[in-house]
Amino acid sequence: MKRSARLLALSAAALMLLSGVGCEKLKARSELNAGVKAYKDAKYEEAIEKFKNAVELDPTLLNARMYLATAYTQMYVPGSEDAENKRIGEQAIEQYKKVIEAANPSKEQQINSTKGVAGLYLQMKRFDDARQYYVKVSELDPNDAEPYYSVGVIDWTKSFQPRMEERVKLGLKPTEPLKDKKVCAELHTKNWDTVADGIAMLDKALALRPDYDDAMAYLNLMYRERADIQCGDPAAYAADEKSADEWVDKNLATKKARAEKEANKPGGITLDENKQ
């Protein structure tokens, strides 16, 4: 009898524990729903508090962490050096990373969280960190053109800035080639691999999305980067400038074709036959 009573007491205690856990999970979902409503009403500070409550009640509720990270991202102001703004950006990154590092995130949660981290690092101008996470996105979803494009943009930014600094020091006009052999050789060593990688990434983006006009625009810029560090090879310089011009033409043609397609859709731009 004593043994039976002890087992019954243990069972009752276990049931109460499970009941308590279930109650916490229900409360967490209630807080999550309240946070979503506040978020949709653009009440981001209120939404953040609700999502934080949900995460505290149920740390395994990854959707709550996703929403919390997204709400912090909405509060973050790109370019602002305010200490509080920086803290908000870091909090968003922290929550995204916790989703990535969780025991069982879905593929979609992994991808969206990794994109979230990459995008925030890019806005913070932490280019190496942003590039690292965009590469991770491309590994998670190799058929998405956007991360390849983003890496290409980062590569261009990293190569453009030092080159322009040197051109300004030399007093060169935008159309003048980089004739200083020493400076050109230094920039070639510093930028060549970055430029080559950028071209390769943008090519991958266009292979996946042939009408990706933004990628075409940056390929134009990347070929001009490469042209300027060909360092005394006029044929290579001319070839890169030609490639750059070709991508400008392709970009314009793609935009024109898209505009014409939109105009021909039902409800698109139509001509008034009464106007002569």
C-alpha positions as CSV (number, residue, x, y, z in Angstrom):
1,M,0.0,0.0,0.0
2,K,2.8,2.4,1.0
3,R,4.5,1.7,-2.4
4,S,1.3,2.3,-4.3
5,A,0.7,5.5,-2.4
6,R,4.2,6.7,-3.2
7,L,3.8,5.9,-6.9
8,L,0.5,7.7,-6.9
9,A,2.1,10.8,-5.3
10,L,4.9,10.8,-7.9
11,S,2.5,10.4,-10.7
12,A,0.5,13.3,-9.4
13,A,3.6,15.5,-9.1
14,A,4.7,14.6,-12.6
15,L,1.2,15.5,-13.9
16,M,1.3,18.8,-12.1
17,L,4.7,19.5,-13.6
18,L,3.6,18.7,-17.1
19,S,0.4,20.7,-16.6
20,G,2.6,23.7,-15.5
21,V,4.8,23.3,-18.6
22,G,1.8,23.2,-20.8
23,C,0.3,26.2,-19.2
24,E,3.6,28.2,-19.8
25,K,3.6,27.2,-23.4
26,L,0.0,28.4,-23.8
27,K,0.9,31.7,-22.2
28,A,3.9,32.0,-24.5
29,R,1.7,31.6,-27.6
30,S,-0.8,34.1,-26.2
31,E,2.1,36.6,-25.8
32,L,3.3,35.8,-29.3
33,N,-0.1,36.5,-30.8
34,A,-0.4,39.7,-28.8
35,G,3.1,40.7,-30.1
36,V,2.1,39.9,-33.7
37,K,-0.9,42.2,-33.4
38,A,1.2,45.0,-31.9
39,Y,3.8,44.5,-34.7
40,K,1.2,44.7,-37.4
41,D,0.0,48.0,-35.8
42,A,3.6,49.3,-36.0
43,K,3.8,49.4,-32.2
44,Y,7.2,47.9,-32.2
45,E,8.2,48.6,-28.6
46,E,5.1,47.0,-27.3
47,A,5.6,44.1,-29.7
48,I,9.2,43.6,-28.5
49,E,8.0,43.3,-24.9
50,K,5.4,40.7,-25.9
51,F,7.9,38.7,-27.9
52,K,10.4,38.8,-25.0
53,N,7.7,37.5,-22.7
54,A,6.9,34.7,-25.1
55,V,10.6,33.7,-25.3
56,E,11.0,33.8,-21.6
57,L,7.9,31.6,-21.1
58,D,9.0,29.1,-23.8
59,P,12.6,29.4,-25.1
60,T,11.8,26.7,-27.7
61,L,9.2,28.9,-29.4
62,L,11.5,29.9,-32.3
63,N,8.8,31.9,-34.1
64,A,8.8,34.3,-31.1
65,R,12.5,34.8,-31.4
66,M,12.1,35.4,-35.2
67,Y,9.5,38.0,-34.5
68,L,11.6,39.5,-31.7
69,A,14.6,39.8,-34.1
70,T,12.4,41.3,-36.8
71,A,10.9,43.9,-34.4
72,Y,14.4,44.9,-33.3
73,T,15.3,45.2,-36.9
74,Q,12.4,47.6,-37.6
75,M,13.6,49.7,-34.7
76,Y,17.2,49.8,-36.0
77,V,18.1,53.0,-38.0
78,P,20.9,52.2,-40.6
79,G,23.7,54.7,-40.5
80,S,23.0,56.1,-37.0
81,E,25.9,55.9,-34.7
82,D,23.7,56.4,-31.6
83,A,24.7,54.0,-28.9
84,E,21.1,52.9,-28.2
85,N,20.6,52.3,-31.9
86,K,23.7,50.2,-32.1
87,R,22.5,48.1,-29.1
88,I,19.1,47.5,-30.8
89,G,20.9,46.3,-33.9
90,E,23.1,43.9,-31.9
91,Q,20.0,42.6,-30.1
92,A,18.4,41.8,-33.4
93,I,21.5,39.9,-34.5
94,E,21.6,38.1,-31.2
95,Q,18.1,36.8,-31.5
96,Y,18.6,35.7,-35.2
97,K,21.8,33.8,-34.1
98,K,19.9,32.1,-31.3
99,V,17.4,30.8,-34.0
100,I,20.3,29.6,-36.2
101,E,22.0,27.8,-33.2
102,A,18.8,26.2,-31.9
103,A,18.4,22.5,-31.8
104,N,15.7,22.2,-34.4
105,P,15.1,25.3,-36.6
106,S,13.3,24.7,-39.8
107,K,15.2,25.3,-43.1
108,E,13.1,28.5,-43.6
109,Q,13.9,29.8,-40.2
110,Q,17.6,29.1,-40.8
111,I,17.6,30.9,-44.1
112,N,15.6,33.9,-42.9
113,S,17.6,34.3,-39.8
114,T,20.9,34.1,-41.6
115,K,19.7,36.6,-44.1
116,G,18.6,38.8,-41.2
117,V,22.1,38.7,-39.7
118,A,23.8,39.4,-43.1
119,G,21.5,42.3,-43.8
120,L,22.1,44.0,-40.5
121,Y,25.8,43.6,-40.7
122,L,25.7,45.1,-44.2
123,Q,23.7,48.1,-42.9
124,M,26.3,48.4,-40.1
125,K,29.0,48.5,-42.8
126,R,30.6,45.4,-41.2
127,F,31.3,44.1,-44.7
128,D,33.4,41.1,-43.8
129,D,30.8,39.8,-41.4
130,A,28.0,40.5,-43.8
131,R,29.8,38.7,-46.6
132,Q,30.4,35.6,-44.3
133,Y,26.6,35.3,-43.6
134,Y,25.6,35.9,-47.2
135,V,27.9,33.0,-48.2
136,K,26.1,30.9,-45.5
137,V,22.8,31.8,-47.1
138,S,24.0,30.7,-50.5
139,E,25.1,27.4,-48.9
140,L,21.6,26.9,-47.3
141,D,19.8,27.9,-50.5
142,P,22.1,27.7,-53.6
143,N,19.2,28.5,-55.9
144,D,18.6,32.0,-54.5
145,A,20.3,34.7,-56.6
146,E,20.1,37.4,-53.9
147,P,23.0,36.3,-51.7
148,Y,25.4,36.0,-54.6
149,Y,24.4,39.5,-55.7
150,S,24.9,40.8,-52.2
151,V,28.4,39.3,-52.0
152,G,29.1,41.0,-55.4
153,V,28.0,44.3,-54.0
154,I,30.2,43.9,-50.9
155,D,33.2,42.9,-53.1
156,W,32.6,46.0,-55.2
157,T,32.4,48.3,-52.2
158,K,35.6,46.9,-50.7
159,S,37.5,47.4,-53.9
160,F,36.0,50.7,-55.0
161,Q,36.8,52.6,-51.8
162,P,40.6,52.2,-51.7
163,R,40.9,52.7,-55.5
164,M,39.0,56.0,-55.3
165,E,41.0,57.2,-52.4
166,E,44.2,56.7,-54.5
167,R,42.7,58.4,-57.5
168,V,41.7,61.4,-55.4
169,K,45.3,61.6,-54.1
170,L,46.6,61.6,-57.7
171,G,44.0,64.2,-58.8
172,L,42.7,62.0,-61.6
173,K,39.5,62.8,-63.5
174,P,36.8,60.0,-63.6
175,T,37.7,59.1,-67.2
176,E,41.5,59.1,-66.7
177,P,43.1,55.6,-66.3
178,L,45.3,54.9,-63.4
179,K,48.7,55.6,-64.9
180,D,50.9,55.6,-61.7
181,K,52.6,52.2,-62.0
182,K,53.4,51.9,-58.3
183,V,49.9,52.8,-57.1
184,C,48.3,50.6,-59.7
185,A,50.5,47.6,-58.8
186,E,49.6,48.1,-55.1
187,L,45.9,48.3,-55.9
188,H,46.2,45.3,-58.2
189,T,47.6,43.2,-55.4
190,K,45.1,44.4,-52.9
191,N,41.9,44.3,-55.1
192,W,42.4,41.7,-57.8
193,D,41.1,38.7,-56.0
194,T,38.1,40.7,-54.6
195,V,37.2,42.0,-58.0
196,A,37.5,38.5,-59.5
197,D,35.3,37.1,-56.8
198,G,32.7,39.8,-57.2
199,I,32.4,39.1,-61.0
200,A,32.0,35.4,-60.3
201,M,29.3,36.0,-57.7
202,L,27.4,38.4,-60.0
203,D,27.7,35.8,-62.8
204,K,26.1,33.2,-60.5
205,A,23.3,35.6,-59.6
206,L,22.6,36.1,-63.3
207,A,22.8,32.4,-64.1
208,L,19.9,31.9,-61.6
209,R,18.0,35.1,-62.6
210,P,18.8,36.2,-66.1
211,D,16.8,39.4,-65.9
212,Y,18.5,40.5,-62.6
213,D,19.1,44.1,-63.8
214,D,20.7,45.2,-60.5
215,A,23.3,42.4,-60.9
216,M,23.9,43.7,-64.5
217,A,24.5,47.2,-63.1
218,Y,27.1,45.9,-60.7
219,L,28.8,43.8,-63.3
220,N,29.3,47.0,-65.2
221,L,30.9,48.5,-62.2
222,M,33.1,45.5,-61.4
223,Y,34.5,45.4,-64.9
224,R,35.4,49.0,-64.6
225,E,37.1,48.2,-61.3
226,R,39.1,45.5,-63.1
227,A,39.9,47.8,-66.0
228,D,41.5,50.4,-63.8
229,I,44.0,47.8,-62.2
230,Q,45.1,46.2,-65.5
231,C,48.3,48.3,-65.0
232,G,49.8,49.1,-68.3
233,D,47.9,46.5,-70.4
234,P,45.9,48.6,-72.8
235,A,44.3,45.6,-74.5
236,A,43.0,44.2,-71.2
237,Y,41.9,47.6,-70.1
238,A,39.9,48.1,-73.4
239,A,38.4,44.6,-73.1
240,D,37.1,45.3,-69.6
241,E,35.7,48.7,-70.6
242,K,33.9,47.0,-73.5
243,S,32.4,44.3,-71.2
244,A,31.3,47.1,-68.8
245,D,29.6,49.0,-71.6
246,E,27.9,45.7,-72.8
247,W,26.4,45.2,-69.3
248,V,25.1,48.8,-69.3
249,D,23.3,48.0,-72.6
250,K,22.0,44.7,-71.3
251,N,20.7,46.4,-68.2
252,L,18.9,49.1,-70.2
253,A,17.4,46.5,-72.6
254,T,16.2,44.4,-69.6
255,K,14.5,47.3,-68.0
256,K,12.9,48.4,-71.3
257,A,11.6,44.8,-71.9
258,R,10.2,44.7,-68.3
259,A,8.5,48.1,-68.7
260,E,6.9,47.0,-72.0
261,K,5.7,43.8,-70.5
262,E,4.1,45.7,-67.6
263,A,2.5,48.1,-70.0
264,N,0.9,45.2,-72.0
265,K,-0.6,43.6,-68.9
266,P,-4.4,44.1,-68.3
267,G,-4.7,47.4,-66.5
268,G,-1.3,48.6,-67.7
269,I,-0.4,51.7,-69.6
270,T,-2.7,52.1,-72.6
271,L,-2.9,54.7,-75.4
272,D,-5.9,56.9,-75.7
273,E,-7.0,56.6,-79.3
274,N,-8.9,59.8,-79.1
275,K,-5.7,61.8,-78.6
276,Q,-3.8,62.6,-81.8
